[in-house]
Amino acid sequence: MNANFCHASAQRPLRVGILGGGIAGATVALRLADMGIETLLVEASSGLVNGPPICHLHAGGNLYRDIGDDQCLTLLRQSIASVRAYPHSINRRPTVIATPKTDPGDAEALLPRLKQVAQEYQRLVDEDPANQVLGEPEQYYRCYSREQFEALAARPIPPKAESQDDWLIPLGHHLDPESLKFPLILVQEYGWSLFRMAATATLALNAAPNCELHFHTRATRLEQQPDGWIIHASHQDGQEQPFKVDFLVNACGFRTGLVDDMAGYRRQRLVEYKAAYVARWQTEGEWPEVIFHGQRGTPNGMAQLTPYPNGVFQLHGMTDGITLFKDGLAASCEYSAQPKLPQPYVTQLNQGWQTPDIEARTREAIAHLTRLLPAFGQARVGGKPLFGAQQIPGSDPSLRAADVSFEGNHYARVEIVKASSALTAADRIVGRLADLGWLEMDEQPLSPSLALTAGQNASEVEQEAVRLARERGYPDELALNMG
């Protein structure tokens, strides 16, 4: 438990209610429970961290050419903190950034940013050696010329990647250098396992004596009090139950606007429906993640190939026929803080996907990768998509680094776009509680390491992650450790 706080009132402990058990709500609950704060979490589904298809630790934001350097540095800092909070959730393999000749962008355009990010990573490690979670700072990124890439292509594929060069060899055997601009860039942006994040939170919060979890429970009405809120909730069996809390955290993901409406608050936001696809492709060697840059929303939109053990790959394609959806970006209006997605997408979110849609869109995703990686045409559908809707506060769809906002003295809304922002949001809520006099804090910043998760065993987390993957109908490989 963190030692740098105490309750402001010993007579009546502070009680914080959290609506939503996605990565945002679960992370806030972990932080608060780790500090000994009485925490209530209400979640409509059967478990924690169900949501958009998380697969990539954005430790530098290099997937996104259209965001500013400040956002990239923020994502780096948040990602490092998140790895420390979820220590067994990372797949330790690099990402290769490739620019196809069909893309109008410059392959060297990321280099000034990469230099800044590497310098910031070195500074963070110098500040605290525990921040070295992305490998050696001087190896944060490396560029490969065409000559270097072709030399690696001449080597046999190693069964296990032991060096940065080894990660490029499988690509050298399958990518035509004539189709690419150079340099290729290898960067230490790791993979992030959605299911091991869910397992981490599930094991930790189930074991936390001061955290009360209510699944299959949905808030139906909020009643504001002078000293907090009463949450009127309905359980799956129809039973109604009120919960009294001193401070309310709205962490309902893309449904955050529904809670804002219940609380009587207006907020401008976007919601974007997205999906990623699961394929099986038997190939040699260990693969890095590969990002083929492209113009979003065009037939040549970015293609993302994310590897898992045993030939399972997760696929993104930034086109309307794959990861993006026609009219899948919706905005709030003056009458409601909740954007309205088209009904077919709402039905998929609530009821899941039908087999024809799974087959058709996964095959489109495979074809999108095959344009650039011809051998991937042998891949087959590997399971149902990972899907969800992502909220974006404000009106800028390119925003990637966001965390939390407040209303009055008793209400916070968590508005993360990337999972790595969740711990920042939690810490800002702790700071808000301290500012309001509910907590007394010393001047030391909160450590990103949590006692509730730091003591977990990697194999136990993986075992629970596999159980969750099976329960949710996904391949075991999405839960297994890699690297």
C-alpha positions, 0 to 999 in steps of 0.5 A: 500500500502507498504510504504517502497519504492518510484519510482526512477523517478517521471517523468516516472513511472516504468512499469513492464510487466508480461506474465502469470496469473497463481499463479506465475504471479498473485502473482507478479502482486499483490506485484507490484500493492500493491506497486503502481507500474504500472503493465501489465499482459497478460494471454492467458486464461479467468482468473487468477490462472488456473494451476496444481492441488494445494490443499496442503500448504507445510508448512514443506514439509512432503509429500516429504521424498526425499528432504533435510531439507533446502528445508523443512524449506524454504517451511515452511517460504514461506508457512507462508508468502503465507497465509498472502498474501492470507488470505482467501485461507486456509482450516484449517485442519491437515494432517495425515502422515501414513506409510503402512507396504507395504512401506520400509520406517521407520515411525519415519524417519520424526521426526528429520525434524519435530522437526527442522520445529517446532523449526523454526516455533516457531522462526518465531512466536517469531520474528513476532506474525502475523506469527502464521498462522499454529496453536500453534507452540508447536502443529505443529505436534503430534505422535500417537502410535498404542495403542493411535490410537486404543483407539481413534478408540473406540470413536464415530466419532464427527460431528465436530473436536474440538481437534487434537484427533478428527481428528484421530477418523474417520481414527480409524474407517476405517483404519486397524492398522495391515496395518500400521507402527507406529507412525502416525503423525498429522501435521499442513500442511493445505489445500490450495484452488486453487479457493479461491486463484484465487478469491483473485487475481481476486478481488484484481487486478480488483480493483487495479487502476495501474494494467492492465489486458489483458485476451485471449491475447498471446505474439507472439513476444518479441522485446528487447530495450535498455531500456526494451521490446516491447511485441507484443501480439495477442488478441482472436479476432486476433487483434495485440497490442504492449505493451512497458515495462521497465522490463519483467517478464516471469511467463508462468508456464510450457510454460516459455521456449517458452518465453525464446525462444522468448527472445533469452535465453537458460535455462535447465528445466524439465516439468512434466504433472500431474493430481488429481482427484475428487471423492464423498464419503459420510462418517461421521465426519470431515476428515484430509488430509491423506498421505499414503507414498509409493515409487513414480512410483511403484504400491504402490506409495504415495496416497493422500486423500484431503477432502473438504466439503459435501463428496468431496475428491481430490485424488493423486496417485504417479503411472503412471496410476494416478497422474503421466503419462508415459513419462510425465516428459520432459527435454529441449534441446540445441535448445530450453528452452521449454521441449516437452511433448507427443502430447496427453498430450498437447492436454489434456492441450489445449482442456481438458479431454474426459469422458472415460479418466476421468472415467478410471483414477478417478476409478484407483485413487479410487482403489489406495486409497481403497487398504489402506482404504477399505470403500473408494471403495464406492466412485464415480467419482465426476467431471473432474480432476484438471490437468496441467504441472509443471516446474522444473528448472534445471535437478533435479525432486525432487526439490521443493523450487525454485523461480526466475532467471534473465537475464540482467537488464530487464528480470526475469523468475519465476520458482516456483515448489510449489505455496508457492514460488510465493511471494518469487519470487515476492519479489526477483523481487522487490529487483532486481528492487531496485538494478537496481535503479528503486526503492528506498527501506528502510532497512525494509523487505517487509511485506508478508501482502498485502493491496490489499488482507488484506482488503478482506471479506472471504464471498466475496472471497468464493462467487467469488471462487464458481463462478470461480469453476462453470465457469471452470466446477468444484464442488462448494465444491472445492471453499468452506471454510473448518475449 
